[in-house]
Amino acid sequence: MTKSYLELRSTITEAGTLRIHLESVPLPQPSEGELLVRIEAAPINPSDLGLLLGPADMSTLTAEGTAEAPALTARIPQQAMPAMRARIGQSMPVGNEGAGTVVEAGSDLQDMVGKRVAMIGGAMYAEYRLIRPDACVVLPDGATAAEGASLFVNPLTALGFVETMRAERHSAIIHAPAASNLGQMLVRICKDDGIELVNIVRSPEQAELLRGLGATHVVDSSAADFRERLEQAIEATGATLAFDAIGGGEMTSIILNAMEAVASRRMPEYSRYGSDTLKQVYIYGSLSTEPTILKRGFGLCWSVGGWLLFNFLRRADPSVAQRMRERVTAEMTTTFASHYTAMISLREALDPGTAAAYQKKATGSKYLIVP
């Protein structure tokens, strides 16, 4: 009898229904150059939710199936369907990264059996994953799966911001929102590396959290004097580069205008074209699905673009990517430690109340799937 395992799948139908369910998949046998890993932990990142839930209207979330075979459905707004055309009818596995133990291996990789590894490559919300060793990092002896589960997306993104800053010859970074697991990692990296960092948070409690980690420049967007404080922080650091995970709304515009206000004060004479200081903002997330609004008051020397970890790694020199991975592994329990709100099973991930909680993408809230 062929053995099988469970894998979380997401499908969008032609009629505009999202369906998330557990699918039974044949258990593969690893060939040469392959590892079979029993997955023990996989985080739910905002980037995972884009595939898992898509643009579904969460107010229509409905539980279906049985206790043994649960499923969730939700409606996709009609205006969002054209962007989903390429995935209609496809049962798609989810989960960018995870960690687990190698249980079988190809004939050339038998020395890997029994080792615990962190992995990246999709389809991690499952009981097993067939994967090549170049998509894995062997964890140190004694490291838990929870410690290794989030060693790729957030840590490498934070390090990628710093590498981008250096490559583009900026001297400081602005990050919004900054109290997330990723933001806390960036605070530790910049503190250790002597890099000026402006942290934009959304509450006094988040500001206190980052100051407790040693952050110097923390500005609260909920405060009445937010824009004034932001300009002061930019003045103190000279930041001309920002990374915005919010995406929608005016945050990118606010940052650009604040950078221009500071640059304009340094101009020797007035120019109707604004300052000649390049102001760069990269949008790397969609915590807000509203349109990105730019209120133009920042001259003509500016740029807004998208930043994606996987694109960055493809373009980066292999030695840079290797150095980043080595640092993450060496500092996995310090600089790059992640903290989780809750650990849930694959079936619990299909509970409507749990799904409604993890889809909020609340700052400082992170769920770990433990298959």
DODREN-357687 format. One line per field, with one value per atom (N, C-alpha, C): x, y, z; atom name. Coordinates in steps of 0.1 Angstrom, whole numbers. Layout:
! DODREN-357687
xx: X;...
yy: Y;...
zz: Z;...
a: CA;...
//
This chain:
! DODREN-357687
xx: 9;0;9;6;13;11;21;20;17;10;6;8;7;8;-1;-3;-13;-5;-11;-5;-17;-14;-24;-24;-36;-37;-47;-45;-54;-58;-71;-76;-86;-86;-96;-104;-117;-125;-129;-134;-138;-150;-158;-169;-165;-152;-148;-148;-146;-146;-132;-127;-114;-117;-110;-111;-98;-96;-84;-87;-79;-82;-70;-71;-60;-61;-50;-50;-41;-45;-36;-27;-14;-4;4;8;16;30;35;48;59;67;78;90;97;110;121;130;141;150;153;163;177;187;200;199;205;205;192;184;172;171;164;161;146;142;128;128;122;122;108;108;95;94;84;83;78;85;81;77;79;75;76;66;66;58;64;58;48;38;29;34;40;45;34;35;25;26;39;40;33;32;24;9;4;-10;-15;-6;-9;-14;-7;-11;-22;-21;-30;-45;-46;-59;-62;-51;-54;-61;-69;-77;-91;-93;-106;-112;-125;-133;-134;-126;-126;-139;-148;-161;-170;-166;-174;-168;-158;-151;-161;-161;-171;-163;-166;-161;-169;-162;-168;-161;-166;-159;-163;-154;-156;-144;-145;-134;-121;-123;-111;-106;-115;-112;-118;-113;-118;-115;-122;-120;-125;-120;-125;-128;-139;-142;-144;-142;-145;-147;-154;-156;-145;-142;-132;-140;-137;-145;-143;-154;-154;-142;-140;-130;-116;-114;-101;-98;-108;-107;-98;-97;-88;-74;-69;-56;-53;-64;-63;-64;-65;-68;-58;-45;-35;-36;-42;-42;-56;-66;-79;-79;-85;-86;-73;-63;-50;-50;-48;-46;-32;-30;-16;-11;0;6;12;12;15;26;33;43;57;63;76;88;87;99;94;104;101;113;111;122;117;127;123;135;132;143;143;155;157;154;144;141;146;147;153;161;170;178;182;186;192;205;209;221;233;234;246;245;234;232;228;232;228;234;244;250;241;230;221;209;207;196;197;187;187;190;195;199;186;186;175;180;171;174;163;168;158;157;146;143;136;138;130;126;115;111;97;88;74;69;56;49;53;55;60;48;36;25;20;28;26;34;31;38;52;54;67;70;83;88;100;99;110;117;131;138;152;159;173;181;193;201;205;206;210;199;187;176;175;185;185;197;196;207;206;217;218;218;209;209;219;224;234;228;236;231;224;212;204;194;195;186;172;161;148;143;132;126;120;114;108;119;131;142;147;146;150;140;127;116;116;121;120;134;143;157;159;149;151;144;131;124;127;124;127;142;150;164;171;169;175;170;157;151;158;159;165;180;187;201;201;191;190;188;181;179;193;201;214;223;223;231;227;214;208;213;212;217;232;240;254;256;250;251;247;237;231;237;247;255;246;236;229;237;233;241;232;219;210;197;188;176;164;152;140;131;125;117;103;93;79;71;63;63;74;80;93;92;80;80;77;77;75;87;86;98;109;106;116;122;113;118;127;124;133;146;146;159;167;161;168;174;166;172;185;185;197;208;205;216;222;214;219;227;222;229;243;244;256;266;260;268;271;266;268;260;248;240;229;227;216;203;193;180;169;160;148;136;130;120;106;97;83;74;68;59;45;36;22;15;23;18;29;26;36;42;34;39;50;47;57;70;69;80;89;82;89;96;90;96;109;109;121;132;128;138;144;137;142;153;152;162;174;173;185;183;171;168;169;176;178;167;163;154;141;131;118;107;99;88;74;65;51;42;37;28;14;11;-2;-1;11;13;10;5;1;13;25;37;45;39;46;55;49;57;69;67;78;89;85;95;102;95;101;112;108;118;131;128;140;149;142;150;158;152;159;170;168;178;190;188;198;206;199;206;210;204;207;201;191;185;178;181;175;170;169;164;154;143;132;127;122;115;102;91;78;70;66;58;43;39;25;19;26;23;11;0;-12;-13;-21;-22;-11;-7;2;16;19;32;44;44;55;56;45;44;49;45;49;64;70;84;92;87;94;93;82;80;89;90;99;114;118;132;134;125;126;127;119;119;132;138;152;162;161;171;170;158;155;162;162;168;183;189;203;207;197;200;206;217;223;214;205;196;183;173;160;160;153;151;137;130;116;115;126;126;128;130;133;147;151;165;170;183;189;193;188;191;182;187;178;172;159;151;145;148;143;135;123;115;111;114;110;98;88;76;78;78;82;70;59;48;35;24;10;2;7;-1;-14;-14;-26;-29;-41;-44;-50;-50;-55;-45;-50;-40;-29;-17;-6;-8;-9;-12;1;5;16;11;14;10;23;25;37;42;51;57;72;78;91;100;97;106;106;117;117;129;136;147;143;135;129;126;124;121;113;103;95;96;99;100;96;95;92;105;105;116;112;117;114;126;126;138;143;134;139;145;140;146;160;161;174;184;180;190;194;185;189;199;198;208;221;220;232;243;255;267;266;269;268;275;286;294;286;278;270;259;252;241;247;259;264;268;274;277;265;254;241;236;237;232;240;253;262;260;257;254;241;231;218;220;227;229;237;247;255;248;238;231;216;213;199;191;198;191;193;199;201;195;203;199;186;186;175;165;164;154;140;130;116;108;97;88;74;67;54;43;32;20;13;13;7;13;13;16;3;1;-12;-9;-18;-16;-22;-20;-25;-41;-47;-62;-66;-58;-62;-61;-52;-50;-63;-72;-84;-96;-93;-104;-107;-120;-123;-118;-119;-114;-99;-92;-77;-73;-80;-76;-79;-90;-93;-82;-76;-66;-53;-48;-35;-35;-47;-48;-47;-49;-48;-34;-24;-10;-7;-11;-9;6;11;25;28;39;43;35;26;18;22;27;32;28;22;18;27;29;37;29;29;23;32;27;34;26;30;22;20
yy: -12;0;13;22;34;43;47;56;70;78;91;100;114;124;135;144;155;168;175;188;198;210;221;227;228;233;245;254;265;265;267;266;278;284;294;289;288;283;294;290;299;308;302;310;320;320;330;326;313;308;303;307;302;290;280;268;263;262;257;244;234;221;213;201;192;181;179;170;158;146;134;133;132;132;120;113;101;105;97;99;95;105;102;95;88;82;90;95;104;97;103;98;105;102;108;123;129;144;149;141;145;141;149;145;145;135;135;140;151;157;157;152;152;167;174;188;189;197;198;212;222;236;244;252;261;274;286;298;303;311;318;332;335;349;356;369;377;373;369;365;352;343;331;333;343;346;351;357;361;349;338;326;318;317;309;314;327;334;343;347;356;368;373;385;382;371;366;376;377;385;377;380;371;372;382;382;371;364;353;340;339;327;317;305;294;281;274;261;250;241;230;217;206;193;187;179;172;174;169;171;164;153;146;153;158;165;179;188;201;209;220;229;242;253;266;272;279;286;301;309;323;328;339;345;355;354;364;375;388;399;399;402;401;409;421;430;424;415;409;396;391;379;380;391;391;388;393;391;376;369;355;345;350;342;330;333;323;311;313;302;295;299;293;278;271;256;248;255;249;246;234;231;234;245;250;248;242;240;253;255;268;266;277;277;278;290;293;286;285;279;271;263;254;247;238;230;216;207;193;184;171;161;153;151;142;128;121;108;98;102;94;103;97;104;96;103;95;88;79;71;79;91;100;109;109;118;111;98;91;97;105;111;122;126;136;130;117;111;113;118;121;135;143;157;166;176;186;198;202;212;223;235;246;245;249;247;259;262;272;266;269;264;261;265;263;249;248;235;230;239;236;233;237;234;220;210;196;188;175;166;162;162;159;168;169;177;170;167;163;175;175;188;185;194;193;199;195;200;214;220;234;243;238;246;245;238;235;241;243;246;236;229;220;228;225;233;227;236;231;221;212;202;209;203;208;219;224;234;228;235;229;233;226;230;244;248;261;272;269;279;280;269;269;272;272;273;287;297;311;316;308;312;318;318;323;336;337;348;361;361;374;377;367;371;375;368;371;384;387;400;411;410;421;423;412;414;419;415;420;436;441;455;462;457;462;461;450;448;458;460;469;484;487;500;502;493;494;494;486;485;498;505;517;529;528;539;548;543;550;548;556;555;551;551;548;543;537;530;535;536;539;526;521;509;511;506;507;495;489;491;483;488;483;474;470;462;448;444;430;421;408;400;404;407;412;425;434;447;446;437;435;430;421;416;427;436;447;457;459;467;461;448;441;442;439;440;454;464;478;482;478;481;474;462;455;460;464;468;483;491;505;513;508;515;523;535;543;538;537;531;539;543;550;540;538;528;535;532;537;526;529;520;526;518;522;524;523;525;528;534;537;524;513;500;494;496;491;499;512;521;517;514;509;496;487;474;476;484;486;494;503;510;500;491;480;472;471;463;472;485;493;503;504;513;527;535;550;558;556;565;557;560;553;564;564;574;566;571;565;572;565;571;574;570;573;586;592;604;616;627;639;646;644;651;641;630;620;626;634;639;648;655;664;655;645;635;627;624;617;625;638;647;648;649;650;638;626;614;613;617;617;627;639;649;643;636;630;619;611;600;602;611;613;602;595;584;589;582;585;572;561;548;543;538;533;520;511;499;499;498;499;486;479;467;470;482;485;486;493;493;502;499;508;520;530;542;552;561;572;570;559;559;561;555;558;573;579;593;602;598;606;605;593;591;600;599;607;622;627;641;645;636;639;640;631;631;643;647;659;672;672;684;686;675;676;680;674;677;691;697;710;720;717;727;728;718;718;724;728;733;747;750;763;774;770;779;772;779;773;768;756;750;746;750;746;731;724;710;702;709;703;699;692;688;678;678;667;655;654;642;630;619;608;602;601;595;582;571;558;551;547;538;525;514;501;496;492;486;471;464;450;441;447;440;447;440;446;444;449;448;456;466;473;470;466;464;476;487;500;504;513;518;526;525;533;548;557;571;579;586;595;610;618;632;639;644;649;662;661;673;671;661;657;658;669;672;661;660;651;641;641;632;621;611;601;589;578;565;556;550;540;527;516;503;492;480;468;461;455;447;433;423;409;401;394;387;377;370;360;366;378;385;390;395;400;389;377;366;361;362;358;367;380;390;391;387;389;380;385;376;364;352;340;341;348;350;358;368;376;368;360;351;341;335;326;332;344;352;354;358;361;348;337;324;320;322;318;326;339;348;344;341;337;325;315;302;305;313;316;324;332;340;337;324;320;322;321;322;336;345;359;369;373;384;379;366;362;353;354;346;351;342;346;342;349;347;344;334;330;333;337;339;326;316;303;293;280;269;261;259;252;241;231;220;223;214;217;218;209;210;223;227;239;252;251;262;264;254;254;257;261;266;280;284;298;309;306;316;318;307;307;314;311;317;332;336;350;358;351;357;358;347;348;357;358;366;381;385;400;406;397;402;413;411;421;421;433;435;428;420;412;399;396;384;374;362;353;339;331;318;308;296;285;273;268;255;243;234;223;210;205;195;182
zz: 0;0;0;-9;-10;3;9;21;16;25;21;33;31;41;38;48;46;43;34;30;29;34;33;19;13;0;-1;-11;-13;-28;-30;-44;-45;-57;-61;-73;-72;-82;-92;-104;-114;-109;-100;-94;-84;-80;-71;-56;-54;-40;-37;-26;-20;-12;-14;-5;0;13;20;26;23;29;30;36;38;27;19;8;11;9;10;-2;0;-10;-9;-20;-19;-13;-4;2;-7;-12;-22;-16;-24;-20;-26;-17;-22;-32;-43;-52;-49;-57;-54;-54;-45;-44;-37;-31;-24;-10;-2;12;15;23;28;42;45;58;64;77;84;90;86;90;104;113;127;130;122;125;112;110;98;102;101;105;94;99;90;89;77;74;66;66;57;43;38;24;22;32;30;29;36;36;22;14;1;-8;-6;-13;-6;7;14;13;16;16;4;-3;-14;-10;-19;-16;-10;-4;1;11;10;20;33;43;55;63;60;67;61;50;45;48;57;60;66;61;65;67;78;80;73;66;59;63;57;59;72;77;90;99;111;121;116;109;103;90;83;70;69;77;78;65;63;51;55;49;50;36;35;22;25;15;15;1;0;-13;-17;-30;-35;-42;-38;-44;-59;-66;-81;-87;-81;-87;-85;-76;-74;-83;-89;-97;-109;-116;-128;-124;-112;-108;-104;-101;-97;-109;-121;-132;-134;-132;-134;-125;-113;-103;-102;-110;-109;-111;-102;-104;-99;-95;-91;-76;-72;-58;-54;-47;-45;-30;-29;-15;-10;3;9;20;23;33;28;29;23;30;44;51;62;68;79;84;93;98;102;102;105;105;106;107;94;89;77;81;74;78;67;55;44;35;27;18;7;-4;-16;-12;-20;-17;-15;-21;-19;-7;0;12;25;26;38;51;50;62;68;60;64;72;72;79;94;100;114;118;108;111;110;118;118;109;100;90;90;86;83;67;62;48;42;29;22;8;3;-10;-12;-3;-5;0;1;5;18;28;41;51;47;56;53;57;54;64;64;73;68;55;49;38;34;23;17;3;-4;-9;-7;-9;-12;-19;-22;-11;-9;3;1;-11;-13;-8;-5;0;15;21;36;43;56;64;76;78;90;103;112;124;134;143;153;162;168;177;188;192;203;199;186;182;179;183;182;168;163;151;151;162;164;162;167;166;151;144;130;120;124;114;106;113;106;103;99;96;82;74;60;58;58;52;60;73;80;82;87;88;75;64;52;46;49;45;52;65;73;69;66;62;47;39;26;25;35;36;38;47;50;37;31;19;8;6;-3;0;13;17;13;15;12;-3;-11;-25;-32;-26;-32;-26;-17;-11;-3;4;14;28;38;50;62;60;71;65;74;69;77;71;77;75;86;85;91;83;88;84;93;107;113;124;129;141;146;159;156;143;140;144;142;144;135;122;113;118;122;127;139;148;159;155;145;140;134;126;120;131;141;152;158;160;165;155;142;132;132;131;129;142;153;166;165;162;161;151;139;128;127;137;137;126;123;112;119;114;119;114;122;119;125;116;121;121;132;134;135;126;127;132;144;150;151;156;156;169;180;193;203;215;225;230;231;236;227;214;204;205;207;208;220;231;243;241;234;230;223;213;205;213;221;229;239;243;252;245;232;224;221;224;222;210;205;193;198;190;194;188;175;168;166;174;173;173;162;161;160;167;168;158;149;139;144;156;162;170;172;180;171;178;171;164;170;164;156;151;143;132;124;112;116;126;132;137;145;151;140;129;118;111;109;103;112;125;134;134;133;132;119;108;95;95;102;103;111;121;130;123;114;108;94;87;73;64;69;61;48;37;24;18;26;21;31;26;35;29;39;35;42;34;39;37;47;46;46;49;49;35;26;12;9;14;11;19;15;22;20;29;27;33;40;47;38;26;16;13;11;8;19;31;43;45;43;44;34;21;11;14;18;21;33;43;54;50;41;37;28;20;12;21;31;40;46;50;56;46;34;23;19;18;14;23;36;45;44;37;35;21;13;0;1;-7;-7;-13;-22;-29;-33;-35;-39;-53;-55;-68;-69;-80;-82;-84;-86;-88;-75;-64;-52;-50;-40;-37;-47;-49;-57;-50;-37;-29;-33;-37;-41;-29;-29;-19;-24;-17;-22;-12;-16;-7;-14;-8;-13;-5;-13;-7;-7;4;4;10;13;19;15;20;17;30;41;53;52;43;40;25;21;7;1;7;1;-10;-19;-29;-22;-29;-24;-29;-19;-22;-21;-31;-31;-32;-22;-22;-25;-37;-42;-36;-27;-22;-20;-27;-25;-37;-45;-57;-67;-75;-86;-85;-74;-73;-62;-67;-58;-66;-59;-65;-56;-61;-53;-61;-54;-61;-52;-57;-49;-46;-34;-29;-25;-31;-27;-25;-14;-9;-21;-27;-37;-49;-53;-64;-60;-47;-42;-42;-37;-36;-50;-60;-74;-79;-76;-81;-73;-61;-52;-56;-53;-55;-46;-51;-42;-29;-29;-17;-6;-11;-2;4;-5;0;10;8;17;30;29;42;50;44;51;58;51;57;69;67;78;90;88;100;107;99;104;113;108;115;128;128;139;150;146;155;157;154;154;167;178;191;197;190;195;185;176;166;159;155;146;153;166;173;170;167;165;177;179;190;185;190;184;194;188;196;200;190;193;183;188;179;176;163;159;150;150;141;127;117;104;105;112;113;121;131;138;129;119;109;101;101;94;103;115;124;121;118;114;124;137;146;146;145;144;131;120;107;107;113;114;122;132;140;133;126;120;107;101;88;91;104;107;105;105;103;113;126;136;140;141;145;158;158;170;172;163;164;153;157;147;151;142;144;138;145;141;139;127;124;128;136;141;135;123;117;126
a: N;CA;C;N;CA;C;N;CA;C;N;CA;C;N;CA;C;N;CA;C;N;CA;C;N;CA;C;N;CA;C;N;CA;C;N;CA;C;N;CA;C;N;CA;C;N;CA;C;N;CA;C;N;CA;C;N;CA;C;N;CA;C;N;CA;C;N;CA;C;N;CA;C;N;CA;C;N;CA;C;N;CA;C;N;CA;C;N;CA;C;N;CA;C;N;CA;C;N;CA;C;N;CA;C;N;CA;C;N;CA;C;N;CA;C;N;CA;C;N;CA;C;N;CA;C;N;CA;C;N;CA;C;N;CA;C;N;CA;C;N;CA;C;N;CA;C;N;CA;C;N;CA;C;N;CA;C;N;CA;C;N;CA;C;N;CA;C;N;CA;C;N;CA;C;N;CA;C;N;CA;C;N;CA;C;N;CA;C;N;CA;C;N;CA;C;N;CA;C;N;CA;C;N;CA;C;N;CA;C;N;CA;C;N;CA;C;N;CA;C;N;CA;C;N;CA;C;N;CA;C;N;CA;C;N;CA;C;N;CA;C;N;CA;C;N;CA;C;N;CA;C;N;CA;C;N;CA;C;N;CA;C;N;CA;C;N;CA;C;N;CA;C;N;CA;C;N;CA;C;N;CA;C;N;CA;C;N;CA;C;N;CA;C;N;CA;C;N;CA;C;N;CA;C;N;CA;C;N;CA;C;N;CA;C;N;CA;C;N;CA;C;N;CA;C;N;CA;C;N;CA;C;N;CA;C;N;CA;C;N;CA;C;N;CA;C;N;CA;C;N;CA;C;N;CA;C;N;CA;C;N;CA;C;N;CA;C;N;CA;C;N;CA;C;N;CA;C;N;CA;C;N;CA;C;N;CA;C;N;CA;C;N;CA;C;N;CA;C;N;CA;C;N;CA;C;N;CA;C;N;CA;C;N;CA;C;N;CA;C;N;CA;C;N;CA;C;N;CA;C;N;CA;C;N;CA;C;N;CA;C;N;CA;C;N;CA;C;N;CA;C;N;CA;C;N;CA;C;N;CA;C;N;CA;C;N;CA;C;N;CA;C;N;CA;C;N;CA;C;N;CA;C;N;CA;C;N;CA;C;N;CA;C;N;CA;C;N;CA;C;N;CA;C;N;CA;C;N;CA;C;N;CA;C;N;CA;C;N;CA;C;N;CA;C;N;CA;C;N;CA;C;N;CA;C;N;CA;C;N;CA;C;N;CA;C;N;CA;C;N;CA;C;N;CA;C;N;CA;C;N;CA;C;N;CA;C;N;CA;C;N;CA;C;N;CA;C;N;CA;C;N;CA;C;N;CA;C;N;CA;C;N;CA;C;N;CA;C;N;CA;C;N;CA;C;N;CA;C;N;CA;C;N;CA;C;N;CA;C;N;CA;C;N;CA;C;N;CA;C;N;CA;C;N;CA;C;N;CA;C;N;CA;C;N;CA;C;N;CA;C;N;CA;C;N;CA;C;N;CA;C;N;CA;C;N;CA;C;N;CA;C;N;CA;C;N;CA;C;N;CA;C;N;CA;C;N;CA;C;N;CA;C;N;CA;C;N;CA;C;N;CA;C;N;CA;C;N;CA;C;N;CA;C;N;CA;C;N;CA;C;N;CA;C;N;CA;C;N;CA;C;N;CA;C;N;CA;C;N;CA;C;N;CA;C;N;CA;C;N;CA;C;N;CA;C;N;CA;C;N;CA;C;N;CA;C;N;CA;C;N;CA;C;N;CA;C;N;CA;C;N;CA;C;N;CA;C;N;CA;C;N;CA;C;N;CA;C;N;CA;C;N;CA;C;N;CA;C;N;CA;C;N;CA;C;N;CA;C;N;CA;C;N;CA;C;N;CA;C;N;CA;C;N;CA;C;N;CA;C;N;CA;C;N;CA;C;N;CA;C;N;CA;C;N;CA;C;N;CA;C;N;CA;C;N;CA;C;N;CA;C;N;CA;C;N;CA;C;N;CA;C;N;CA;C;N;CA;C;N;CA;C;N;CA;C;N;CA;C;N;CA;C;N;CA;C;N;CA;C;N;CA;C;N;CA;C;N;CA;C;N;CA;C;N;CA;C;N;CA;C;N;CA;C;N;CA;C;N;CA;C;N;CA;C;N;CA;C;N;CA;C;N;CA;C;N;CA;C;N;CA;C;N;CA;C;N;CA;C;N;CA;C;N;CA;C;N;CA;C;N;CA;C;N;CA;C;N;CA;C;N;CA;C;N;CA;C;N;CA;C;N;CA;C;N;CA;C;N;CA;C;N;CA;C;N;CA;C;N;CA;C;N;CA;C;N;CA;C;N;CA;C;N;CA;C;N;CA;C;N;CA;C;N;CA;C;N;CA;C;N;CA;C;N;CA;C;N;CA;C;N;CA;C;N;CA;C;N;CA;C;N;CA;C;N;CA;C;N;CA;C;N;CA;C;N;CA;C;N;CA;C;N;CA;C;N;CA;C;N;CA;C;N;CA;C;N;CA;C;N;CA;C;N;CA;C;N;CA;C;N;CA;C;N;CA;C;N;CA;C;N;CA;C;N;CA;C;N;CA;C;N;CA;C;N;CA;C;N;CA;C;N;CA;C;N;CA;C;N;CA;C;N;CA;C;N;CA;C;N;CA;C;N;CA;C;N;CA;C;N;CA;C;N;CA;C;N;CA;C;N;CA;C;N;CA;C;N;CA;C;N;CA;C;N;CA;C;N;CA;C;N;CA;C;N;CA;C;N;CA;C;N;CA;C;N;CA;C;N;CA;C;N;CA;C;N;CA;C;N;CA;C;N;CA;C;N;CA;C;N;CA;C;N;CA;C;N;CA;C;N;CA;C;N;CA;C;N;CA;C;N;CA;C;N;CA;C;N;CA;C;N;CA;C;N;CA;C;N;CA;C;N;CA;C;N;CA;C
//
